[in-house]
Amino acid sequence: MNGLTKLFSPGRIGKMELKNRLVMAPMMALAAFGKAAITEEEREGYISSRVMDWFAEIAKGGVSLVLGESSTILPESHAASRAGAFDDKFIPGLRGAAEAMQRNGAYAAFQLLHHGRILTTHRRGLAHSEVIDPVGPSAIPWGRRREIAREASKADIKHLVDGFVEAARRLRDAGFDAVELKGAHGYGIGQFLSPHSNQRTDEYGGTPEKRARFACEIITATKERLGDDFAVIFLMSSSEYIKDGITLEDSLIQAPLFAKAGADALHVEGGVADMTPYITNPCYLLSDALFADDSAAIKKVVSIPVIVGGKIGDPVLANQILEEGKADFISMARPLLADPQLPNKAREGRLDEIKYCLWCNNCWDMAWRENFKKRGIRSCTVNPALMRERELEIKPAISPKKVLVVGGGLAGMEAAKVLDQRGHKVVLCEKSRELGGQWNIASQISGKEHYARFGDQMIRDLDRSGVETKLNQEVTAEFVREISPDEVIVATGALPLVLNIPGIEGKNVVQAVDVITGKASVGQRVVVMGGRYLGMETALMLAEQGKHVSLTTLHELGRNHRFMERYTLATLRQKIVENGIYIYAYAPVEQICDDGVYINHGPELFFLKADTVVLAAGVSPQRKLLEKLESTFSDLKIHAIGDCAEPRDAAEAMREGAETGMAI
C-alpha cells in the first residue's frame, strides 16, 4: 500500500462495513450524454445500460462506496439529464445501477435533491411539458434574470419532506445500501440552510438552528421510514463563500443537529453552484483539499463519520488528511473519471501508473466539442476512453502494420502508444530533443506545474513500450521513403500566431510562450493581447510578479468562436480582478508603437502605454510537412491529428490520438 495505511483501512458508515476510505462522489452520468446521444427514456430519468456500465467501471476500480449521481424526488421538479426517483417506474433502472456497483465490490448509494428556486432557470430543460411552480424558502429575486420562486408554505414543506422519504424508499427497494441527501451547493435543502436565500421568520428561518429544521425533518423522517439498516449521508456546504451565505460558524451549529436528527455521516464540501461555481468545481488555479480544514472543524463537533471532498486527487494527500484526523473518508469524482483504477493502483503501490486528474475541467467543457456534438460523450484530457470504454478497448490489430508517427506532442504520443498496444510496429519521430511539445510549455504556467506529471507519465509509457522513438529527427520525404511505412500519422502541432498589425515586428513585441518559458523578458508596463486561456494566464502570471498589466481581447473575455470552460473562466476572471489587471474587451489592437498600443475602444482610438507587448492570440497549424507528404506519396495513407489538423486543446489531441491508433 506504499504507506497509505489509513486510506486503505476499513471504515464504517451506519451498518456498512467499508473496505477502505475512498468514496466516489456523485457525478452526473446522464449529463455526460448530449442531445445527439441521450435517449428519450434517459431524458425522462430512466437509467440506461450504458450508465450502469459506467458505475460498474467505477466500482471495479476499488472504491468502497459509490454515491452514484443526483436524482430528482418529485415529477414537477425533474430536470432533464438527471436520474428520476419520483416514481416506482424508475426502480428497475435504479436496481440495475445498484447491482452494477455491488457486484463489482462497492456499496451502492444514490443522491437525492430538489432544485428549489434553481428550477426557475431550468424551465426550458425540463423533461416534460407540465408548467412548474418553483418553490424556495423565501420569495426573493436571484440570478442574472432576478427570477423569483414562490415561498414554500407549510403544506409545501411537508410535500417536499414526503417526496424525499418516498424517493429514498425507492432507492432502498432498488437494493441501494444508502442515500445521500443533497444539502449543499445552493440546491433546495441548502437554500433553507442559508441566510442568503432563507429570510423566513417562522420556525424554518431566522437562526442557524431554525434554518436547519427542514433538513433535520427530512433526515429524521427518512430514518424513521427506512430504519437503521439503510444509511443516510448528508451533504453540506461548510461555507458558501458568498455575502450573507452559510459560514463555517453556521455549519458548526448545524452539523450536530444533522447528526442528532439521524444522519449516519456528513459529507463536507462548499460553495453555491450558481454563484460560486469555481468553488463547487475547483480548477487547477485553486488549492488542493479546499474543504479539509472545515471538515476538521466539523469533525470536532460530531461523533459520526465525516467525508470530505473538494480537489483531492492524490492518494498520498488523501492519506495525509485522514492521518491528521481532518476526515474519516475521502470523496473523489473527477479523479475517478481520469482513472477509475486509481484506488487499486494506489493500494498496490503503483502510484506512477495513476492517470492523475489535471483539474482542467475539460470534463465539464463539453458543449462545443466535436466529440460531444457527434456522440454526446463527456471528455477527459488524460482518459480519452471515458464513457467509451468498450469502443476504445485495446484489441489486437488484424493486420499489423508499420506506422510512422511524426510529432511527439500529446496527440503523437497517444497514437503511438495505442498502436503499439495493438501490435503495430511504430516509429515516433520528434524534431526537438524532447517529447511533450506544447504540453511542456503548458506545464510551466503558474498553477499548472502538476501538468508535467502527466507528460512524464506519457513518456514513461513509451519507454516501456515497443515504440522506436527518434529525437532530434527531422522528417522529410526522403526520410519517409527510407522508413517505408504502411501509414503515416502527422502530428506536427502548431506555432504561435503572428498577427498582421502595424508594428508587430517591433523589438518590444514578444510571444506569450516565450514569456512563460523565460526566453523573453518584459518591462514594468505590459499589454497582453488575447483574452482566452493563454492570454489570461500570462497576464495573471505577470501581475503576480508585480507588473502593471492591461489585457486586450477582440471579443468578450474568455471567448472567440467558442467559450472557455465556465468554471475555469470564472476563477481566472476573479483572480484577474483581484490582481488589478485592466481588461479591455471588444478592443482590437490597431497599431503597436515603441511605447504602447492603440486599441479600438469606444468612439475613437485609445492609447495604452506599454514597455512590452505580449502576443497570446492563438496558434497557426504546422501543415507544411503534411502537404509535402500528400503531394509526394499519392498511395500512402496519411492521417493528420492534433493542432496540425485544427488548433484545439489537449483533450481533443488525446482523443484524436486514441481514435487514430484504434482505426489503423
N, C-alpha and C positions, 0 to 999 in steps of 0.2 A: 504493500500500500504506500510505499515510498514516504513514510512519515505522516500519512494522512489518517492517523488512527481515529481521531474524533469524528471526522467526516464519514468514516465507514463503520462507525459503531452503531449498534441497534438503538432505536428510539421508540417512543410510544406516543400516539395521539388517540385519546379515547380508548377504544378496545383494539385499535390497530397496532400490531407489533411490527414496526417498520425496520427493514434490514439495514438501512443507512439513513443519513440526514439530508439527502438530496431529494428535492421535490420539484416536479415540473409545474411551473406557474401557468395559469390559464393563458392560452394563445388562440385567437380566433381562427380556427381551421377553415371554416366556411368562407371567411373573408379573404382567404388566400386564393379563392377562385373567383374570377371576374365575370362580367356579363357574358363573355364569349364562351364560358365553360360551365357556369353554375346552372344546375337544372331547376325546373320549376319546383320539384319536391324539396330540393335544398333551400331554395328561396323561401319556401313556406316554413322551413325549420326542421325538416327531416334530415337525419344523419345518414349519409351515404356510405357505401363500402369503402370508397377511397379515403374518407375521413377516418373510418375505423382502421384502415391500413396504416395511416399516419400515426394514430395513437399507439398501434402495435409497435411501430418502429421506435417510438419514444420509449415505450416500456422495455423493449429489448435492450435498450442502451444501459439499463441498470439503475434508473431512479427507483426510489422506494414507493413513491406516491405520485400519480398523475392527476392534476386538478382539471384536466380537460379544457373546456372553454366556457365562456359565459353564455347562459341560455335564459330566455325570457319567461316570465311567470304568468303573464296574462295575455290573452289574444289581442286586446286593444293596445298593448304596448310592445307588440312584436315588430322589430325592425328586421329588414332583410339582411341576410348574411350572418344571422345568429341562429343557433340551435333553438328549437322550441321545447319547452317543458310545461306548457299550459294546457295540455290535453293528453288523455291516455293514448291517443293515436300515435304519439311520439315514442311510447315506451319500447316498442321493438327496436327502433334505431338506437335509442339510448342503451338498451341491453347489449346491442352489438358493440357499442363503444366501450362499455364496462368490461365485457368479456375480452375484447382486444387488449385492454390494459392488463387484466388479471391473468390471462393465460400466458402472458409474457413476463410475469414476475413482479408486477406492481399492484399496489392497492389502487382502487379506482374512485375518483371523485369528480364532480362537475360543479360549476359555479352558477349561482342564480343571481339575477339582477332585475331591477326595474329602472328604467331610464329617468323617471321623474320629469323634471322640466326640460331635460335634454330632448324629450320627444318632440318639442316644438320645432327642432331642427331636423327631425327625422321623418317628417310627414311624407316627403317625396320618396323616401326609401322604404316605406312600409311594404310588407309583403301582401297586403290585402287592401281592398278599396274602402273599407269602413272608415268613416270620419272619426278621428280620435279626439280625445279631450284630455290633453296633458295635465297631470296633477303634480304639484310640488308642495313643499311645506308652507310656502308663502307666495302670494301673487305679486311678485316683483319682477321688473324687466331685467333681462340678462342677455348676454351675447351680442354679436355685431348688429343683429336686427332688433335688439331690445324687445324680444318676444316675451310674452307673459303666460305662464301656466296657471291654471286655476288652483287656488289654495285648497288643500285637502281638508275635507270635513271629517268628523269622527267616523262617519259611515265609510268614507273613502279609505281611511286608515285601517279600519277593520277588514275591508275588502283586500287591501294590499297584504296585510298580515296573513289572511287566509290564502291568498294567492301564493305567497312564499311557502307556506306549510304544505299546500297541496302539490306544488311543484317538487318540493323535497320528497314528498311521499312517492311521487312518480319515479324519482331517481332511486329511491330505496327499492321500489317494486321492480325496477330495471336491473337491480343487482349491484348498484353502487355501494361502496363502503362508507362514503362520507359526502357531505355537501359543503361548499364554500359559499357563504353569503357575502355579496359584494357591498361593503360599506365604505369603499374608498373611491378616489378619483372623481368625486363630484357627481356620482350617479345617485339614484333615488334615495337610498338609505343614507349615503354620505351627505346629501342635501339637508336632511333632517339634523345631522350631527353638526353641521357648520353654521356658525353665527352669520356668515356671509349670506347664505341662502335661506336660513331659518330665522324669521323675525316674528315668530308667533309669541303670544303672551299667555297661552294656556298651558296645560300640563306637558305639552310637547315642545316647548321653547322657553327661552329666557335665561337659562343657565346650562352649563355643560351637562349636568345630571338630567335635566328635563329634555334637552336635545337628544340624549341617548335613549330616551324611553321607547321610541319607535323601534330602534334596533333591538333593544332588550326584549320587547314584546315578541318580535319575530323569532329570536333565538329561543326564548322560553317556550313559545307555542310549538316550535319545531321539535324541541327535545321532548316535550310532553306527548306529542303525537307519535313520534318515531322511536323514542326510547334510547337507552344508553348504548345499544349496540350499533347505532348509526351516528357517526361523529359529525359534529358541527364545527366548522372552521369559520372564523370571522375575519374578513379582510378589511383593514382600516388604513386610512391615511394619517400617519403620525403628525404630519403638518401639511397644509395645503399650499403654503408659500404664496398666499395672496393676502391683500389687505382685508382685515376683519374675517379671515378664514380660520380654520382649525389650526391651533398651535399645539406644540408638544405638551404644554401645560394642560390644555383641554384633554388631550389624549391620556395623560397620566391620571386624570379624574375618571374618564370614560372607560378605559381599559378594564379596571377592576369590576365595573358594572357589567361589561360583556361577559366576563368570567363568572360572575355571580349568577347571571341570567342562564348560564348553562353551556357557554362556548367551551369546546374541548381544546381549542388552540386559537391563537391570534396570529394573523399574517400581516406583517407591517411593511407598508410601502408609503408613498407620499404623492402629493400633487393633485391637480384637478385636470381631467382630460381635455376640457375645452378652454382652459385658462392658463394652465402651466403645463402644456403637453410635453415640453422639453424636460420636465421633471418626471412625469409618468413614464416617458420613453427616453431615458437619457442617452445621449450620443457620446462620441469619443471625447468631446470637449469637457465633460463633467467628470468629477472624481469617481473612483470606484467605491462600491459599497456605500451609496448615498445615505441610506437609512439605518446603517448598523449602529450608530451611536443612539439614535432614537429607539431602536429596538432594545438596546441595552438598558435604557432608562425605563422602558415599559416592562421589561422582564423583571425589574426590581419590585414592581407593584402588583404582579400577578403570580400565581403559583401554577398556572397551566403553561404548556409549551408555547414558545414564540418562534414563528417562522419569519425570516427576513429576506426580502428581495431587493432589487434595485441595483443593476450594474455589478453583479457578482458573477464572473465567468471563469475565474481561475480557481481550480480546486485547492491550491495552496492558500489563497486568500480566504476561501470558504472555510477551510480547516482552522485557519487562524482566528476567524470571527467566532467560531464555536469554542475554541480553546480559551479565548478571552472572556467567554461567558456572555457574549453580546446577543446570542440567539441559541435556540435549540435545534433549529432546522434552517437550511438554506434553500431558497426557491430560485430557479433559473427558468428563463423562457428562451430568449434569443440565442444564448449559448448552446441550447439543445437543438435549435434549428441549424446552427452551424455544424454541430457534431452530435447527433443523437447518442453516439457511443462514448461521449465524454465521461460518464460515471465509470463504465467498465475500464476504459483506458487509464483513468486516474487510479482506480482500485488496483490495477495490475502494474502500476508504476510506469506506464507508457506515456508520460506527460508530453514528451516531444512529438508524439504522434497525434495529439489532440489538435483539431482544427478550431482554434480559439476565435470566438466572436470578436469582430473588429469594432462593434458598436457604431457601424457606419449607417445603420438604419435603412440599408437598401432593401431589407425585408419588408419595410413599410412603404418604400418609394416604388410603387408598382404601376400606377395608372398609365404612365407614358411609355412603359417598356414594351417593345415589340413582342417579347416573350409572353408578357401578361396579356396583351391585346389578343394575341393569336390563341393562346392556350388557357389564359386565366389562371396562371400559377405564380405563387409568391416566389421571389428571388432571394438568394443568399450569395454574397460575394464568394465566400470560401467553400460553399457547398452547392455546386450547380445542380446536384441531384435532389435538392429539397423538393419534396412532394412529387418527384418524378423518379422515385427510387426504382420502379420496375422498368421504366423507359430507358434510364441511363445505367441500368445494371451491367457491369462489365461482363461481356460474353466473348469467347474466343472468335477471332476472325475466321470466316470460312476459307478465305484465300489470302494468307499473309502476304503483305507487300513491303517493298522498300519505300519509305516515305521520308522526304527531306522537309524539315521544318525550318523556316528562315525567320529568325527573331526570337530572342529569349526573354520576352516580357511574359506577363501572366498568360496571355492567350496562347502563345507558342509553347510555354512550359506545360500547360494543362493539356494541350493537344498531344504533345509528345508523350506525356505520362500515360494518358488513356490509350494511345496507340500501342505503346509498349506492353501495357497490361493485357491487351487483346492479342498480342503475339506478332505484331508487325515489327520489322527491322527499322529503327528510327535513327536518323542523323539530325541533330539540332545544331544550327549554326547561329552564333551571335557575333556581330562585328566588333563589339566592345570587349573589354577584358573581364566583364562580369555579367551574370544573368540578373534579371529583375526589371530592366527597362525603366519605365516611368514610375513603377512601384517603388523603386529606390528613392526617387525624389519625394513621392508622397510620404514615405516613412520618415522624412526629415522635417516635415511640417509640425509645428508645435501642437501637441495633443495627439499626434498620430505616430509617435515613436514606436508604439507597440505593433504598428503595421509591419515593421521589419521582421517580426517573429514569423509572420505568415510567409513572407518572401524566403526566409531561411528554410522554412519547412518545405516549400516547393522545391528548393534546390536540393535538400536532403533526399526528397522523394526521387529526384532524377539521379542522384548519386547512387541510390540503392537499386535503381532500375537498370535495364539493359540499353538505355538510350546512349548513343555515342554523341557526346557534347563537344563541340568545337568552338572555343572562344577566340576572339581576335580574328574571326574568319569572315572576310568579305565574300559575299555570294555574287557571282557573275554568271552569265550564260555559259561561259566556258567551264566554270566550276560545276554547274548543273550537268553538263554533258559528261564530265569526269565522274560524278557521283552516279549518274544514270538511274535516277529514282523512278518508281512507277507513278508516284503522285507527289505534288509539292504543296505545302501549306505556307503561304506568305503571311507573316505576322510582324511586319516591319514597323508598325506603330505610327506615331505622328510626331511632329516637331512644333514648337510654339509658333503661333500665327503672327506674322508681321503685317500690320495694318497699312493701308495706303493713305497716310495722313502727312501733310507738310510738317517737316521737322522730325520725322520718325527715325531718321538716321543720326540724330544728334548724339553727342557724347554723353549727355545726361539721361539717355533712354536705355533701360535695361529690361531684360525678361524676368518675370517673377521666379521662374525655375532657377535662374542664376542667383537670385537673391536668397532663395531658400537653401541652395547648396553651398552658399558662401563664395561663389565665383564672382559676384558683383557686390560692390558696396554702395550704400545710399547716403544721401545727406540728411540734414535735420528735417527739412520740409519735403514731404513726399506726396505725389499724386499717384494713386493706383488706378489703372484703367481696367475695369472688369468687375462685374457685380455678382459672379457666381462663386462656386467653391474656392477656386484658386485665388481670385481677387480678394474675396472676403478674408480668407485665411492669411494671405500675405499682408493685407492691411492690418489685421489684428496682431500678427507677429511683430510688425514694425512699431505699432502703437505701444505694445507691451515693452518694447525696447526704449521707449521714451520719445519716439519720433512724432512730429506733427503730421498727421496723415489725413488726406482727403481721398474719397473713393468716388469715382465717376462710373456710371453704367448707362448703357444705351437704353435699357428697359427699366422696369422696376427691380428692386433689389431681389436677387435670387431667381431671376427669370431671363431666358432668351426665348427659344422656340419651345421650351418646356420648363416646368417648375423644378426647383430643388426639392429634396425631401423636406417636408414641412417642419418636423421636429428639430432637425439639424439647422434648418434656416432660422427657426425661432431662437435657438441657442446662439448661433453666430450673430444674429441681429442684436440680441440682448448684450452680448459681450462687446460688440462694436459700439453700441451706445454707451456702455459703462466705461469704455476706454477713450471716449471723446473723439471718435473718428467722424469727420464731416462727410455726410452722404449726399451725393448729387445724382439722383435718379432721373431717367429720361434726359440725360445731359451728355450727348456725344461730344467727344473732343474734336475740335475743328482744326487746331494747329498747336504744334509743340514748339516752344521757344526755349532759349538757353536758360531762362529764369522762371519758367512755368508753362501753363497751358491755357488756351482759350477753349471754353466749353459753350455749347449752345444751351443756355439755361435761362429760360424766361424770354422776354421780348427782344433781347439783344445778347451779343456775346459777353461772357463773363470770364475774367482772368483769375486763375488760381496760381499763386506763387509756388514754386517748387524747385528744390535743388536737384531732385531726381524724379524721373517719370518711370513708373514700373508697369510693364505690359503684362496683363493677365487676361487676354482677350480670346482665348481658345487655342486650338491647335489645327495644324494642316496635315492631312493624311500623307504618309510617305508611300506613294504608289509607283515610283519610278521603276523599281525592280519588277514589280508585278506587271506593269505594262510592257517592259522589255521581255520578260519571260513569255507573256501571252503572245507577243508578236513573233517570237523566235521559235517557240515549240507549239506548233498547232495541234499535235497529237497528245500532248502531255496534259493530264488533268491537274488544274491549279485551283487551289482554294484560297480566298482572301478572308482573313479573320481579324478581329480586334480593331484598333484605331485606323489601320491602313484601309479597312473597308469603310468604316464610318466612325468618327470620333464619338465615343460614349464614355463608359466608365469601366471600372474593374469587374463589376458583376456581369456586365454584358460580355466582356473579354473572356472571363472564365466560362460563361455559358457557351459561347461560340467555340472555345477550345474543346470543351467536353463534347458538344454535339458533333463537331467535325471529326474528333477522334473516334466517335461511335459510328459515324456514317461511312468511313472508309473500310 
